[in-house]
Amino acid sequence: MGYSDQALLSADQDFWQRIAACAAVEIDLAGVQPVQWAADHVWLIAAAPGFADAYASAIAGDVDRPGNDPAVISDAQILAAVQAIA
């Protein structure tokens, strides 16, 4: 994993939206908007084991919109990372 790969993933708007969607459905946000929760936690989630490597591999493989592609980082992986923080 390269820190540059983690940084790219943490800036991917599709990835942010998927985190926000997960948070909106799966956790008690205590009045915080899902997009704000995602913004507050995206760096920790992007640091989850294997996420940056999968993202880098997808970029190298010319995957279109890798942050939106559940074949790159699955919804189950995002859920596990969100639950670990929540």
C-alpha positions in Angstrom: 0.0 0.0 0.0 1.2 3.4 -0.9 0.2 6.5 1.0 -0.5 8.1 -2.4 -3.0 5.4 -3.2 -4.7 5.9 0.2 -4.8 9.7 -0.5 -6.3 9.1 -4.0 -9.0 6.8 -2.5 -9.8 9.3 0.2 -10.4 12.0 -2.4 -12.6 9.8 -4.6 -16.1 11.3 -4.6 -17.8 8.0 -5.5 -16.1 6.4 -2.5 -17.3 9.2 -0.3 -20.9 8.7 -1.5 -20.7 5.0 -0.8 -19.5 5.6 2.7 -22.3 8.2 3.3 -24.9 5.8 1.9 -23.6 3.0 4.2 -23.6 5.4 7.3 -27.1 6.6 6.5 -28.5 3.1 6.5 -26.4 1.3 9.0 -25.5 3.5 12.0 -27.0 6.1 14.3 -25.6 9.4 13.1 -27.0 11.3 16.0 -28.2 14.2 13.8 -25.0 14.4 11.7 -25.6 14.4 8.0 -24.3 11.2 6.2 -22.0 13.2 3.9 -20.5 15.0 6.8 -19.9 11.7 8.7 -18.2 10.4 5.6 -16.0 13.5 5.3 -15.0 13.1 8.9 -14.1 9.4 8.6 -13.0 8.9 5.0 -9.3 8.9 5.8 -9.7 6.1 8.4 -11.9 4.1 6.1 -9.5 4.5 3.2 -6.8 3.1 5.6 -8.7 -0.1 6.1 -6.5 -3.1 5.2 -6.5 -3.8 1.5 -8.5 -0.8 0.4 -5.6 1.3 -1.0 -4.1 -1.7 -2.7 -7.4 -2.7 -4.3 -7.9 0.9 -5.5 -4.3 1.1 -6.9 -4.8 -2.2 -8.7 -8.1 -0.9 -10.2 -6.4 2.3 -11.4 -3.6 0.2 -13.0 -6.2 -1.9 -14.6 -8.0 1.1 -16.1 -11.2 0.5 -14.1 -13.6 3.3 -14.8 -14.7 5.0 -11.5 -13.0 2.5 -9.1 -14.5 4.2 -6.1 -17.9 3.3 -7.4 -17.2 -0.2 -8.4 -18.1 -2.9 -5.8 -15.8 -5.3 -7.5 -12.9 -3.1 -6.3 -14.0 -2.5 -2.8 -17.2 -4.3 -1.9 -20.2 -2.9 0.1 -19.4 -5.5 2.7 -15.9 -4.2 3.1 -17.2 -0.6 3.5 -19.8 -1.8 6.0 -17.2 -3.5 8.1 -14.9 -0.4 8.1 -17.9 1.9 8.9 -19.0 -0.4 11.8 -15.5 -0.6 13.1 -15.4 3.2 13.5 -19.0 3.6 14.7 
